[in-house]
Amino acid sequence: MTTTHQVKQTIPPWQAAGLDHVWMPYCQMKTAPTPIAVTHTEGVYLHLADGRRLIDGLASWWSACHGYNHPHIRAAMHRQIDAMSHVMFGGVNHEPASNLARRLAAILPGDLDRVFFSDSGSVAVEVAMKMALQYYRNRGDRGRTRFVSFANAYHGDTTGAMSLCDPDRSMHAAFGAALLQQTSLPLPNDAAALERFDDHLSRHRSELAGVFVEPLVQGAGGMRFHSPQTLAAISEACARHGVLLIADELATGFGRTGTMFAVEQAQIVPDILCLGKALTAGAVGLAATVATERVFRAFWSDDPGSALMHGPTFMANPLACAAAGASLDLFEREPRLEQVAKIERELRRGLEPCRHLPRVVDVRVKGAIGVVQVDSLDHVDRLRQAFVDRGVWIRPFGDCIYLTPPLVVAPDQLRQLTEAIVAVTEQWAAWSV
C-alpha cells in the first residue's frame, strides 16, 4: 500500500523504503504529496536529495534561531557526547543542567528562578498546568481545577495542552468532549473584552488555577498579534484576583519578537513561564517550565506529598543542555536582537506589496515574524510546491502565509523569501478565479 500521493519526482531509495511506514504530522497521509527529502542542513539552507537547496523561511518551526549546524553549538555537543550523552535526572545532577538553569534564571525577568526541565514544549505546558494545580492544593485550596485561555490559542498537542487551545477554531476542536473543560475568552484587547475578562476572574477565582497566554503573538492559532498593553492588562487582572499567570513563550522566546522574551515588552513577570523550540537553537529537543520563588515555595515542605511528582525520562538531557548553553553563548556574543530589528524592517518593506493583492486580508510584522493573512487558504499543496520551485521552504497553514526565518538570515536571503511570497501569493489569488 502506498500511503502518499502520486510521486511526481524521483525520490531517494531510503525515502521510498519508508513511505509505507512513516506517519507524518498534520496531514492526510492518503492524499498528501510526498515530503521533500532533506539530506543535510547548513546555515539557513535545507539541502535536498535531488541536489537543490531551499532557504528555510520557518527556522524549523521557529527553533533554528542561529541557523543550522552552527560550529559553536556543534562543538559543545561533540564535547558533551564524548563525556556523557544522557543520564537520568532523578537523584542525579550534572553540570550542563546546573549551568543552564542558573543562566536561564539570570536572563529571565524578575524572580523566575526555578527551572524544571522536560523534553518538549507540550510537556512543558503540561508541567505548568500540574504545577499550578498543585500550587493551590499544597496551600489547602483544592477547588482550583480549571484554567482560562484565549480565543485562537494554541498550546500544544498533548491532551492537557489541547484543552487550552481554542475549543472551536483549533485543530483539536473535534476532541472537545474528551478533554478537560477549560474556559476560552476573547483576548482583552479592548475595554469591553477586558471588562469581561476581569469579571470572569472575579466571579470564578475560587475555581481557577491559572490563566495561559501566548505573549504578544498567538502562533498556530492564526499568527495573531496583541499589544504589550493587552499583556500587561492580563497580568494586572491576574494579580488583582489572585490567579496565577502562565506565559507560554515556546514560540516567542529567545529574541523572536524583538526582545529576548516577549513578556519583557509588557514589563511583567508571570508566575510560570514555558520555554522550548529555540531553547537549544533547534539542535535537539529540550523544554523548560520556569516558576517564581513564590510558586516554588508552595512545594518546599517536610511533607513528601507536597513534592512535584513529575519527571520525564529524558528530562535535563545533558546533550540538549549543552546545546542550549552554547546557544545562550551566541546570544551573548553575537548581535541577535539587532539582527531581529533589521529583519523586522525588511519584512515590513518586503511584504507590504501583498497588502494590495486580491484575497489578502492583512499584512503584519512583529520582530522576526511576518504574516500575510488571506481570506481562506485553498490549493495548499500546490501553493507549498510553488514556494519550493522558487527555492524557499514556506509552509502556509490556516489562513496564513508566514515567515519565521533564522535570526541570522542575510538580507539577500530574506529578500528572496519575501519576493517569493509576493509573487506566489499573487499567482495563488488567481487560481480560483
C-alpha positions in Angstrom: 0.0 0.0 0.0 1.3 3.4 -0.9 0.1 6.0 1.6 1.3 9.1 -0.1 0.0 11.0 -3.2 1.3 10.1 -6.6 5.1 10.7 -6.6 6.0 13.1 -9.5 9.7 13.1 -9.0 12.4 10.5 -8.3 12.9 10.0 -4.6 15.9 8.5 -2.8 15.7 4.8 -2.0 15.7 5.4 1.7 12.5 7.5 1.4 10.8 5.1 -0.9 11.5 2.3 1.5 9.9 4.2 4.4 6.9 5.6 2.7 4.6 2.8 3.9 5.9 3.0 7.5 6.4 6.7 8.5 3.3 8.5 9.8 3.8 12.2 9.0 2.3 15.1 11.1 -0.5 17.4 10.3 -1.5 15.8 7.0 -3.9 13.4 5.5 -1.5 10.6 4.5 -3.7 9.2 1.7 -3.7 12.5 -0.3 -0.6 14.3 0.9 2.2 15.0 -1.5 5.5 13.1 -0.9 7.5 15.0 1.6 10.6 16.8 0.4 13.7 14.7 1.1 16.3 16.6 3.1 19.8 15.2 3.3 21.6 17.8 5.3 21.3 21.4 6.6 23.7 24.3 6.5 23.2 27.9 7.7 19.7 28.9 6.6 19.5 26.1 3.9 17.8 22.7 3.6 19.8 20.6 1.1 17.6 18.2 -0.8 18.3 14.7 -2.1 17.8 15.9 -5.7 20.7 18.5 -5.3 18.6 21.6 -4.8 18.7 23.7 -1.6 15.9 25.8 -0.1 16.1 28.8 2.2 14.2 27.8 5.3 11.7 30.5 6.0 10.4 28.8 9.1 13.6 28.0 11.0 12.2 24.5 11.6 9.0 25.7 13.4 10.7 28.7 15.0 13.5 26.7 16.5 16.8 27.2 14.5 17.4 30.7 15.6 21.1 30.7 14.8 20.6 28.7 11.6 21.7 25.1 11.2 24.9 23.4 12.2 26.4 26.5 14.0 30.0 25.5 14.7 29.9 26.7 18.3 26.8 24.6 19.1 28.2 21.6 17.2 31.5 21.8 19.2 29.7 22.0 22.5 27.6 18.9 21.6 30.6 17.0 20.4 32.4 17.6 23.8 29.3 16.6 25.7 28.6 13.4 23.8 32.2 12.3 24.3 31.6 12.7 28.1 28.0 11.7 28.6 25.1 11.8 26.2 22.4 11.1 28.8 21.9 10.2 32.5 18.6 10.0 34.5 17.9 13.2 36.4 16.2 11.5 39.3 18.6 11.8 42.3 21.4 12.7 39.8 22.6 16.1 38.8 25.1 17.2 36.1 27.0 20.3 35.1 25.2 21.1 31.8 21.8 21.2 33.6 23.1 23.1 36.6 24.8 25.8 34.4 21.8 26.1 32.1 19.3 26.6 34.9 21.5 29.2 36.5 21.9 31.1 33.2 18.2 31.0 32.4 17.3 32.3 35.8 19.8 35.2 35.2 18.3 36.4 31.9 14.6 35.8 32.7 12.7 38.8 34.3 12.1 39.0 38.0 12.4 36.0 40.2 11.7 33.3 37.6 14.4 31.3 39.2 13.3 27.7 39.5 13.8 25.7 36.3 12.0 22.4 35.7 13.3 20.7 32.5 11.4 18.5 30.1 11.8 17.2 26.6 9.2 19.1 24.5 7.1 22.2 24.5 3.8 20.4 25.0 5.2 18.6 28.1 6.4 22.0 29.4 2.8 23.2 29.2 1.5 20.0 30.9 4.1 20.6 33.7 2.9 24.2 34.1 -0.7 23.0 34.4 0.3 20.4 37.0 2.4 22.9 38.8 -0.4 25.5 39.0 -3.0 22.9 40.2 -0.7 21.6 42.9 0.4 25.1 44.0 -3.1 25.7 45.3 -3.6 22.2 46.6 -0.4 22.5 48.6 -1.8 25.7 50.1 -5.0 23.9 51.1 -7.2 25.2 48.2 -8.5 22.1 46.4 -11.2 23.9 44.4 -9.0 25.4 41.8 -9.1 23.0 38.9 -9.7 25.0 35.8 -7.7 27.3 33.5 -8.6 30.3 31.3 -7.0 30.6 27.9 -7.9 32.8 24.9 -9.7 32.6 21.6 -7.3 31.4 18.8 -4.9 30.0 21.5 -2.6 27.1 20.7 -0.6 25.5 23.5 0.4 22.1 22.1 -0.8 18.6 21.0 -0.8 16.6 24.2 -4.1 16.0 26.0 -3.9 18.7 28.7 -2.3 21.2 26.3 -5.1 20.5 23.8 -7.7 21.6 26.4 -6.1 25.0 26.4 -6.4 25.5 22.7 -9.3 27.4 21.1 -12.2 24.9 21.6 -13.9 25.9 18.3 -11.2 27.0 15.9 -8.2 25.0 16.7 -7.1 21.7 15.0 -8.1 20.0 18.2 -11.8 21.1 18.2 -13.1 17.6 17.4 -11.8 16.3 20.7 -13.7 18.8 22.8 -15.9 16.3 24.7 -12.9 14.1 25.6 -10.8 16.9 27.0 -10.5 18.7 30.3 -13.0 21.5 30.3 -11.4 25.0 30.4 -12.7 28.5 29.7 -11.8 30.3 26.5 -12.3 34.1 26.4 -11.6 36.8 23.9 -8.2 38.4 24.3 -8.9 41.6 26.4 -7.6 44.0 23.8 -10.3 46.5 24.1 -12.3 47.9 27.1 -15.3 45.6 26.7 -13.2 42.4 26.4 -11.0 43.5 29.4 -14.1 44.1 31.5 -15.4 40.6 30.6 -12.1 39.0 31.4 -11.8 40.9 34.7 -15.4 40.0 35.6 -14.8 36.3 34.8 -11.7 36.2 37.1 -13.7 38.0 39.8 -16.7 35.5 39.7 -14.7 32.3 39.2 -11.4 32.9 41.0 -12.2 30.2 43.5 -12.1 27.6 40.8 -9.3 29.0 38.6 -5.7 27.6 38.9 -4.3 29.9 36.2 -4.5 31.9 33.0 -2.5 30.8 30.0 -1.3 33.3 27.4 1.0 33.3 24.4 2.7 36.7 24.9 2.3 39.2 22.0 1.9 36.5 19.3 -0.6 33.7 19.1 1.2 31.2 16.9 -0.5 28.1 15.4 -3.9 29.6 16.3 -3.5 32.1 13.4 -0.3 34.2 13.9 -2.3 36.9 15.6 -0.6 39.7 17.5 -1.6 41.8 20.5 0.0 44.7 22.2 2.2 44.8 25.3 -0.6 46.9 26.9 -3.0 44.0 26.5 -0.5 41.6 28.0 0.1 44.0 30.9 -3.7 44.3 31.5 -3.9 40.5 31.7 -1.1 40.4 34.2 -2.7 43.1 36.3 -6.1 41.4 36.4 -4.5 38.1 37.4 -2.6 39.7 40.2 -5.6 41.6 41.4 -7.7 38.4 41.6 -5.0 36.1 42.9 -4.9 33.9 39.8 -1.6 32.5 38.5 -0.4 33.9 35.1 1.3 31.3 32.9 3.2 32.6 29.9 3.7 30.2 27.0 6.9 31.5 25.4 7.6 28.3 23.5 7.4 30.2 20.2 8.2 33.8 21.3 11.2 33.2 23.5 14.8 33.9 22.5 14.6 37.0 20.5 11.8 36.2 18.1 9.6 39.2 18.9 12.5 41.7 19.3 13.3 41.2 22.9 14.9 38.1 24.5 11.4 37.2 25.9 8.1 38.7 24.8 7.0 39.4 28.4 9.8 42.0 28.7 7.9 44.3 26.3 5.0 44.5 28.8 7.4 44.7 31.8 5.6 41.9 33.5 6.8 38.8 35.4 4.4 35.8 35.0 4.2 33.3 37.8 5.2 30.4 35.5 6.9 30.6 32.0 7.3 27.9 29.4 10.3 27.6 27.1 11.1 25.3 24.2 11.7 25.4 20.4 14.7 27.8 20.2 16.0 26.9 23.7 18.6 24.6 22.0 18.6 26.6 18.8 16.8 23.7 17.1 19.7 21.3 17.7 17.8 18.7 19.8 14.6 18.5 21.9 14.5 20.3 25.2 12.0 22.4 27.1 11.6 24.1 30.5 8.9 25.3 32.8 10.2 28.1 35.0 8.5 29.2 38.2 8.9 32.2 40.5 10.2 31.7 44.0 6.6 32.2 45.3 5.3 29.3 43.3 8.3 27.1 44.2 7.8 27.8 48.0 4.4 26.1 47.9 6.3 22.8 47.2 9.1 23.4 49.8 8.0 21.2 52.7 8.8 18.4 55.0 5.9 16.5 53.6 6.8 14.2 50.7 3.3 14.6 49.4 3.9 18.2 48.6 6.6 17.5 46.0 6.0 17.9 42.3 5.7 14.3 41.2 6.8 14.6 37.6 10.0 13.5 35.8 10.3 12.8 32.0 12.8 10.1 31.2 14.9 12.4 29.2 14.5 15.4 31.5 17.6 17.7 31.5 19.3 15.6 28.9 23.0 16.6 29.1 23.5 16.8 25.4 20.5 19.1 25.0 21.5 21.2 27.9 25.0 21.6 26.4 23.4 22.8 23.1 21.2 25.2 25.0 24.2 26.6 26.9 26.0 27.1 23.6 23.0 28.9 22.2 23.0 31.3 25.1 26.7 31.9 24.4 25.8 33.1 20.9 23.1 35.4 22.2 25.7 37.0 24.5 28.4 37.2 21.8 26.6 38.0 18.6 24.1 40.8 17.9 20.9 38.7 17.6 18.5 41.3 18.8 20.0 43.9 16.4 19.6 41.4 13.6 15.9 40.9 14.6 15.3 44.6 14.3 16.8 44.6 10.8 14.7 41.6 9.8 11.6 43.4 11.1 12.3 46.4 8.9 12.9 44.2 5.8 9.8 42.1 6.4 7.7 45.3 6.6 9.2 46.5 3.4 9.2 43.3 1.6 5.7 42.0 2.5 3.9 45.4 2.1 3.1 44.8 -1.7 1.0 41.9 -0.6 -1.5 44.2 1.1 -2.8 45.3 -2.3 -3.2 41.8 -3.7 -6.6 40.1 -4.2 -7.8 37.9 -1.3 -5.2 39.3 1.2 -6.9 40.4 4.4 -3.9 41.7 6.4 -0.1 42.0 6.4 1.5 42.2 9.8 5.0 42.0 11.2 6.4 41.6 14.7 10.1 41.1 15.2 11.3 38.3 13.0 7.7 37.2 12.2 6.0 38.2 9.0 2.4 37.3 8.2 0.2 37.6 5.1 -3.3 36.7 6.1 -5.7 35.7 3.4 -9.5 35.2 3.3 -9.2 31.4 3.1 -6.3 29.1 2.2 -7.0 26.8 -0.7 -4.8 24.9 -3.2 -2.4 24.4 -0.2 -0.3 21.6 -1.7 0.1 23.5 -4.9 1.0 26.7 -3.0 3.7 24.9 -1.0 5.1 23.4 -4.1 5.2 26.8 -5.8 7.4 28.0 -3.0 9.7 25.0 -3.3 10.0 25.7 -7.0 11.3 29.2 -6.1 14.0 27.8 -3.8 12.3 28.6 -0.4 10.7 26.4 2.3 7.5 28.1 3.4 4.5 26.1 4.7 1.3 28.1 4.8 -1.4 26.9 7.2 -4.8 28.0 8.4 -5.3 31.4 6.7 -1.7 32.5 6.9 1.3 32.6 4.6 4.1 33.4 7.1 7.8 33.7 7.8 9.8 33.0 10.9 13.3 32.8 9.4 16.5 32.1 11.3 17.7 35.2 13.1 21.0 35.0 11.1 19.2 35.2 7.7 21.2 37.5 5.3 19.5 40.5 3.6 19.6 38.9 0.2 18.2 35.6 1.6 15.4 37.4 3.3 14.6 39.3 0.1 14.3 36.0 -1.7 11.8 34.9 0.9 9.7 38.0 0.7 9.8 38.2 -3.0 8.7 34.6 -3.3 5.7 35.3 -1.0 4.7 38.4 -3.1 5.0 36.6 -6.4 3.4 33.3 -5.3 0.6 34.9 -3.4 -0.3 36.9 -6.5 -0.4 33.8 -8.6 -2.3 31.9 -6.0 -5.0 34.6 -5.8 -5.8 33.9 -9.5 -6.0 30.1 -9.2 -9.6 30.0 -8.1 -10.8 32.7 -10.4 
